[in-house]
Amino acid sequence: MAAPIVHDQPKVLRDNFADARIEQSTYDSLRGGYSALQRSLHSGEVIRGELKLISVIHAGPKFAQLRPPGVNTGFGAWANTRTVEIEALQRVLTRELSYGVLTAGPRDPRGSHQAADSPRTGFDPATKDTLESDHLPKTWVRAAIVVRMNFLVKGRSGVRPVIVERLRDLLEHDIVPPIPLRGSISASGNLNPLAYIASVMQGKTTVRVLPKPGRTGHVYADEALAQAEWSPIHLMAKVGLAIQWNHNIHRV
């Protein structure tokens, strides 16, 4: 079994440097999982979601999700509908889950009645005094990245090694998105936060990253990747699911 690539987790959360080593056994596990997924797709298999009955309580049966839908099928009511647009499906999944509420940035759209330099109207979290911030602390987001990496290295998610490498790079270069405190609803409360991490990896032009210590101003994901001289990650089959389908934020 592949070893976790981050051992000193408190150091990773406290410092900008991540002592994250990817061992050969990890690469072997990742390549094996990726190859298995590709074989299934090339064979024409419909990869359906899989549930396991774990208990029956007074409110009814309780299930565990062994395998989520959404590799080459839709989600929810469309989980039994097959799609051939498997890469577009991952991009749409990430885009549609990035719906949290944050203070507006310079690239955010404004109503036609509102001038660029006029005061914002309606709900603005910056004007509310219920919480100090509209997003999670940076250490929490870094912790979520660590937890996700240490899960993906097992090779069970079918992702390419570059996905784990890029998550490690985000920690080492302190490229971390503000994950909204508000906006998650229903079962997607565990998916929405991680969508912002996936969006940064893609270099989304509408998703910001937190300023580094001693700096201010708005920096967007595409700018951060360009400054680091990285190419945006291409979400191939199942990658969006692998990054987002988990309870990492709840665990941190």
ABEGO torsion letter per residue (X at the ends): XBBBABABAAAAAABABBBBBBBAAAAAAAAAAAAAAAAAAAAGBBBBBBBBBABBBAAEBBBBBABBBGAABBBEAAAABBBABAAAAAAAAAAAABABBBBBBAABBBBAABBAABBBBEBBAAABAABABABBBAAAAAAAAAAAAAAAAAGAAGBBAAAAAAAAAAAAAGBBBBBBABGBBEAAAAAAAAAAAAAAAAGBAABBBBBBBGBBEBBBAAAAAAAAGBBBBBBBBGAAAAAABBAAAAAX
